[in-house]
């Protein structure tokens, strides 16, 4: 095992007691209150120009160099209060808003602003700018844009401000890239070069000094990355996209960054790495992705390949988000669309009678329970496909409706999303009490596209 000592150049902006109080109020009430953010919102209140002016953005981007150390304090979590809701599985704006407000309300109520972390719910919730939080933040931002909600826009801005618009510390690891998508979205709407400076710095290094490790996932070949607040021990191949989940985490950010800055190098890198990973992990016989190379040989108890529901959910949802940022004149855009439509048709065959997708896609046992995070990601992607004209509405809308019914049935009366498989790399069980940030994010993402579907 190799140990690598990293000294990060990133520093965070210190937050005084009064600012902390103002952020709490803003997070709850949706008010503009976050120091630099509220000032920049006032100074740049008009939305950014359309991406046709990407070259102008590229020329004007500058690093925010006025940074001072951020002191992080650890405190005990406090039990939040809970409300009780009655949900409808209808896909009209009012019913969808009711579900999102309950789910977002419960999940955000778990947030402890003093530690900048979610309550553990008896399980770790990851780093605040890691992939688990990023999935929630992406969902909240999509909902804010779909429903034109200033409250949820401000919520995401407040959370991003607490992260000082920093990506996760591992420069090459896709999990630490995912949150960059919301930083770019906020920049596109309100400007503020400091919001994307760290994202640019990360990806400039990735593109200039690309990893050349093998995509083979070898548990015994790991390296440790040491940082001030946390150490990570990862398989060496994760400095590239050697696992299916990475499609949701990094490619959309790189495509978004290319569109925002007008610099094609990010898109070119993303395209090369994406198709190398796809050639390696995509099973052409089944039309699905294996989670990583360990599943070339692993089989289920019937001797069949193992296809993870959430893993393929990450891929399809990641494809939808990536395609969104691809220029119309990009030569290979249709290849991404063709892969998306082909996978979407294949996944219909694995939907359960209750409308959900199981943790293991080939299992259709009578006692197989739904898994909410996979179902939410797939419902989002399919709804996006219909909304953007890539999937036939008559064929897919009934499947989407059934998926949404399954999702709503798994939400507790207080808004907690249940039956979410915990952090994993393979199919596994989930109970009514199992929840996680990415489960809530997937549900809110799905709701955002259903909202668009029923208001267009």
C-alpha positions in Angstrom: 0.0 0.0 0.0 1.4 3.4 -1.0 1.0 6.4 1.2 0.9 9.8 -0.3 1.2 13.0 1.6 -0.8 15.9 0.1 -0.6 19.5 1.1 -3.6 21.2 -0.3 -3.3 24.8 -1.5 -6.9 25.5 -0.7 -7.8 27.6 2.2 -11.2 28.5 3.5 -12.8 31.7 4.4 -13.3 32.1 8.2 -16.8 32.5 9.5 -17.5 34.6 12.5 -20.3 34.0 15.0 -22.6 36.7 13.5 -22.1 35.3 10.0 -22.9 31.8 11.3 -26.2 33.0 12.8 -27.1 34.8 9.5 -26.4 31.6 7.5 -28.7 29.7 9.8 -31.5 32.2 9.3 -30.9 32.2 5.5 -30.9 28.4 5.3 -34.2 28.2 7.0 -35.9 31.2 5.5 -34.2 31.3 2.1 -32.9 34.8 2.7 -29.7 36.3 1.3 -27.2 36.4 4.2 -23.9 34.9 3.4 -21.2 37.6 3.5 -19.5 37.5 0.2 -22.5 35.7 -1.5 -25.0 38.3 -0.4 -22.8 41.1 -1.6 -22.1 39.5 -4.9 -25.8 38.7 -5.4 -26.6 42.4 -5.0 -23.7 43.4 -7.2 -24.5 40.8 -9.9 -28.2 40.3 -9.5 -28.8 40.0 -13.3 -28.4 36.5 -14.6 -25.3 35.7 -16.7 -25.5 35.8 -20.4 -26.3 32.7 -22.3 -23.4 30.3 -22.9 -22.9 31.8 -26.3 -20.8 34.2 -24.4 -18.6 31.5 -22.9 -15.5 33.0 -24.5 -16.2 36.3 -22.6 -16.5 34.3 -19.4 -13.2 32.5 -20.2 -11.4 35.8 -20.7 -12.7 37.3 -17.5 -12.2 34.4 -15.0 -9.8 35.2 -12.2 -8.8 33.5 -9.0 -10.0 34.8 -5.7 -6.7 35.0 -3.8 -7.9 36.7 -0.6 -8.3 33.6 1.5 -7.6 32.9 5.2 -7.7 29.7 7.2 -11.1 28.2 8.1 -11.4 27.0 11.7 -13.6 23.9 12.0 -15.2 23.1 15.4 -16.7 19.7 16.3 -19.9 19.8 18.4 -22.5 17.3 19.4 -25.6 16.9 17.1 -29.0 18.0 18.4 -32.2 16.1 17.6 -34.3 18.2 15.1 -38.0 18.5 15.5 -40.3 16.6 13.1 -43.5 17.4 11.3 -46.0 14.9 9.7 -47.2 15.1 6.1 -49.7 13.4 3.9 -48.4 12.9 0.3 -50.0 12.4 -3.1 -48.3 10.5 -5.9 -49.9 12.7 -8.5 -47.4 14.4 -10.8 -49.0 17.8 -10.8 -47.0 20.8 -9.5 -48.8 21.1 -6.2 -48.4 17.4 -5.3 -44.7 17.4 -6.4 -44.0 20.6 -4.4 -45.5 19.0 -1.3 -43.2 16.0 -1.6 -40.1 18.0 -2.2 -40.8 20.5 0.6 -41.2 17.5 3.0 -38.1 15.6 1.8 -35.9 18.7 1.6 -37.3 20.0 4.9 -36.5 16.8 6.8 -33.1 16.4 5.2 -32.0 20.0 5.8 -33.3 19.8 9.3 -30.6 17.2 9.9 -27.9 19.8 9.0 -25.8 21.1 11.9 -24.4 24.4 10.8 -21.9 24.4 13.6 -20.0 21.4 12.2 -21.1 21.8 8.6 -22.3 18.3 8.5 -25.5 16.3 8.5 -26.5 14.3 11.5 -25.0 10.8 11.2 -28.3 8.8 11.4 -26.1 6.1 12.9 -24.0 6.1 9.7 -21.3 8.4 8.3 -22.5 11.1 6.0 -19.3 11.9 4.2 -17.4 15.2 3.8 -19.6 18.3 3.2 -18.2 18.8 -0.3 -18.1 15.1 -1.2 -20.4 13.1 -3.5 -23.1 12.3 -0.9 -23.8 16.0 -0.2 -23.3 16.9 -3.9 -26.1 14.6 -5.0 -28.5 16.4 -2.6 -27.2 19.9 -3.6 -27.6 19.0 -7.3 -31.2 17.8 -6.6 -32.0 21.0 -4.7 -30.6 23.2 -7.5 -32.5 21.4 -10.2 -35.7 21.8 -8.2 -35.0 25.5 -7.6 -34.6 26.0 -11.4 -37.6 23.9 -12.4 -39.9 25.5 -9.8 -38.3 29.0 -10.0 -37.7 28.9 -6.2 -35.5 31.6 -4.8 -35.7 29.9 -1.4 -34.0 26.7 -2.7 -31.5 28.6 -4.8 -30.5 30.5 -1.6 -30.3 27.2 0.3 -27.8 25.8 -2.2 -25.8 29.0 -2.2 -25.6 29.0 1.6 -24.4 25.4 1.6 -21.9 26.2 -1.1 -20.7 29.2 0.8 -20.0 27.1 3.8 -17.8 25.0 1.6 -16.1 28.1 0.3 -16.9 26.8 -3.2 -14.2 24.2 -2.8 -14.3 20.7 -4.3 -13.3 17.8 -2.2 -9.6 17.5 -1.5 -8.7 14.6 -3.8 -7.8 16.2 -7.1 -8.3 13.2 -9.3 -11.1 11.3 -7.5 -14.5 11.7 -9.2 -16.4 11.6 -5.9 -14.7 14.9 -5.0 -15.7 16.6 -8.3 -19.4 16.2 -8.2 -20.2 19.3 -6.1 -18.6 21.5 -8.8 -21.8 21.3 -10.9 -23.7 23.4 -8.5 -20.9 25.9 -8.2 -20.9 26.3 -11.9 -24.7 26.7 -12.0 -24.5 29.4 -9.3 -21.8 31.2 -11.3 -23.7 31.0 -14.5 -26.7 32.7 -12.8 -25.0 35.2 -10.6 -21.3 35.4 -11.7 -18.6 35.6 -9.1 -15.3 34.2 -10.3 -14.4 32.9 -6.8 -17.2 30.4 -7.1 -15.5 28.4 -9.7 -11.8 29.2 -9.2 -11.2 26.0 -7.2 -13.1 23.9 -9.8 -10.9 25.3 -12.6 -7.8 24.7 -10.6 -8.7 21.1 -10.0 -9.5 20.3 -13.6 -6.6 22.2 -15.0 -4.4 19.9 -13.1 -6.3 16.8 -14.1 -6.1 17.7 -17.8 -2.5 18.9 -17.7 -1.2 15.9 -15.7 -3.7 13.1 -16.5 -3.6 9.8 -14.5 -2.4 6.9 -16.6 -3.2 4.0 -14.2 -5.1 0.9 -15.3 -8.9 0.8 -15.0 -8.6 -2.5 -13.3 -10.1 -2.3 -9.8 -7.7 -4.1 -7.5 -8.5 -4.0 -3.8 -4.9 -4.8 -2.8 -3.5 -1.9 -4.8 -4.4 1.1 -2.8 -2.9 4.5 -1.9 -3.5 6.8 1.0 -4.1 10.5 0.6 -3.4 12.5 3.7 -5.0 15.8 4.4 -5.3 18.0 7.4 -8.9 16.9 8.4 -9.1 13.4 6.9 -7.2 10.6 5.3 -8.5 8.6 2.3 -7.3 5.1 1.3 -8.5 4.4 -2.2 -7.9 1.8 -4.9 -5.3 3.2 -7.2 -7.6 3.0 -10.2 -9.9 5.7 -8.7 -7.7 8.4 -10.0 -9.5 7.6 -13.2 -13.2 6.6 -13.8 -12.8 2.9 -13.1 -16.2 2.5 -11.5 -19.7 3.1 -12.9 -20.8 5.7 -10.3 -18.1 8.1 -11.6 -20.3 8.9 -14.6 -22.6 10.9 -12.4 -19.8 12.5 -10.4 -17.2 13.9 -12.9 -18.3 13.9 -16.6 -21.2 16.4 -16.1 -18.9 18.8 -14.3 -16.2 18.7 -16.9 -18.8 19.2 -19.7 -20.4 22.0 -17.7 -17.0 23.6 -17.1 -16.2 23.5 -20.8 -19.5 25.1 -21.7 -19.1 27.8 -19.1 -15.5 28.8 -19.9 -15.5 28.1 -23.6 -12.4 25.9 -23.2 -12.7 22.7 -25.2 -9.9 20.9 -23.3 -12.2 19.8 -20.5 -14.7 18.4 -22.9 -12.0 16.6 -24.9 -10.6 15.0 -21.8 -14.1 14.0 -20.5 -15.0 12.5 -23.9 -11.8 10.4 -24.1 -12.0 9.1 -20.5 -15.8 8.4 -20.7 -15.5 6.2 -23.7 -12.5 4.3 -22.4 -14.4 3.6 -19.2 -17.5 2.6 -21.2 -15.5 0.2 -23.5 -14.2 -1.4 -20.3 -17.3 -1.7 -18.1 -20.3 -1.7 -20.5 -21.7 -5.2 -21.1 -22.9 -5.3 -24.7 -24.8 -8.5 -24.2 -27.0 -7.0 -21.5 -26.8 -3.4 -22.4 -25.9 -2.4 -18.8 -22.8 -1.3 -16.9 -20.9 -3.5 -14.5 -19.9 -1.6 -11.4 -16.2 -2.2 -11.8 -13.8 -4.8 -13.1 -14.3 -7.1 -10.1 -17.6 -8.0 -11.6 -16.1 -9.4 -14.8 -16.0 -12.7 -12.9 -18.4 -12.4 -10.0 -21.8 -13.9 -10.6 -25.1 -14.2 -8.7 -26.4 -17.5 -7.3 -27.8 -18.4 -10.7 -24.6 -17.8 -12.5 -25.6 -14.5 -14.1 -23.7 -11.3 -14.2 -24.4 -8.8 -11.4 -25.7 -5.5 -12.4 -26.2 -3.0 -9.6 -29.4 -0.9 -9.8 -27.9 2.2 -8.3 -24.7 1.8 -10.3 -26.7 1.9 -13.5 -28.9 4.7 -12.1 -25.7 6.8 -11.6 -24.8 6.1 -15.2 -28.1 7.0 -16.8 -28.6 10.1 -14.6 -25.0 11.1 -15.3 -25.5 10.7 -19.0 -28.6 12.9 -18.9 -26.7 15.6 -17.0 -23.7 15.4 -19.3 -25.7 15.5 -22.5 -27.3 18.7 -21.2 -24.0 20.5 -21.4 -22.8 19.1 -24.7 -22.7 21.7 -27.6 -25.0 20.9 -30.5 -22.0 20.9 -32.8 -20.1 18.4 -30.7 -19.3 15.6 -33.1 -20.0 12.7 -30.7 -23.1 14.2 -29.0 -25.3 11.7 -30.8 -23.2 8.8 -29.5 -24.1 9.8 -25.9 -27.7 10.2 -26.8 -27.8 6.8 -28.5 -26.2 5.2 -25.4 -28.8 7.0 -23.2 -31.8 5.8 -25.3 -30.5 2.3 -25.6 -29.9 1.9 -21.8 -33.3 3.5 -21.1 -35.1 0.9 -23.2 -33.1 -1.9 -21.6 -33.9 -0.7 -18.1 -37.6 -0.8 -18.7 -37.3 -4.6 -18.8 -36.0 -4.6 -15.2 -38.6 -2.4 -13.6 -40.6 -4.3 -10.9 -44.3 -4.4 -10.9 -44.5 -1.8 -8.1 -42.7 0.6 -10.4 -39.3 0.4 -8.7 -35.9 -0.9 -9.7 -34.3 -3.4 -7.4 -30.8 -3.2 -6.0 -29.8 -6.1 -8.2 -31.4 -5.6 -11.6 -31.6 -9.2 -12.7 -33.5 -10.2 -9.5 -37.3 -10.1 -9.9 -38.3 -12.2 -6.9 -41.7 -11.7 -5.4 -40.2 -10.5 -2.1 -37.7 -8.1 -3.7 -38.3 -4.7 -2.2 -37.8 -1.4 -4.0 -34.5 0.6 -3.6 -35.3 4.3 -3.6 -32.0 5.8 -4.6 -31.8 3.6 -7.8 -35.4 4.3 -8.6 -35.1 8.0 -8.0 -32.0 8.3 -10.3 -33.7 6.3 -13.0 -37.0 8.1 -12.8 -35.1 11.4 -13.1 -33.2 10.2 -16.2 -36.2 8.8 -18.0 -38.3 11.9 -17.3 -35.4 14.0 -18.6 -35.3 11.9 -21.7 -39.0 12.4 -22.4 -38.7 16.1 -21.6 -35.9 16.5 -24.1 -37.4 14.5 -26.9 -35.0 11.5 -26.7 -37.6 9.0 -25.3 -41.1 8.3 -26.5 -43.6 9.8 -24.0 -46.3 7.1 -24.7 -43.8 4.3 -23.9 -42.0 5.8 -21.0 -44.5 8.0 -19.1 -46.4 5.1 -17.6 -43.1 3.6 -16.3 -42.1 7.0 -14.9 -45.5 7.4 -13.2 -45.2 3.9 -11.6 -41.7 4.7 -10.4 -42.8 7.9 -8.8 -45.6 6.1 -7.0 -43.0 3.6 -5.6 -40.8 6.5 -4.5 -43.6 8.3 -2.7 -44.6 5.1 -0.9 -41.1 4.9 0.5 -41.2 8.4 2.1 -42.0 8.6 5.8 -44.7 11.0 6.9 -42.0 13.3 8.2 -40.3 13.5 4.8 -37.5 11.0 5.6 -36.7 8.9 2.5 -36.6 5.2 3.4 -35.4 2.1 1.7 -32.1 3.7 0.6 -29.3 1.2 0.2 -26.3 2.5 2.2 -22.9 3.4 0.7 -21.9 0.3 -1.3 -20.4 -1.0 -4.4 -22.8 -3.9 -5.1 -26.4 -4.9 -4.7 -27.6 -5.1 -1.1 -30.5 -4.8 1.2 -32.3 -1.7 2.5 -34.9 -1.2 5.2 -37.6 1.3 5.8 -35.4 3.2 8.2 -32.3 3.3 5.9 -31.8 6.7 4.4 -29.0 8.8 3.0 -28.3 12.2 1.5 -28.1 10.9 -2.0 -31.5 9.2 -1.6 -33.1 12.5 -0.8 -31.1 14.1 -3.7 -32.3 11.4 -6.2 -36.0 11.9 -5.1 -35.7 15.7 -5.5 -34.0 15.3 -8.9 -36.8 13.1 -10.1 -39.4 15.6 -8.9 -37.7 18.4 -10.7 -38.0 16.7 -14.1 -41.6 15.6 -13.3 -42.4 19.2 -12.5 -40.9 20.2 -15.9 -42.9 17.5 -17.6 -46.2 18.7 -16.2 -45.6 22.4 -16.6 -44.2 22.6 -20.1 
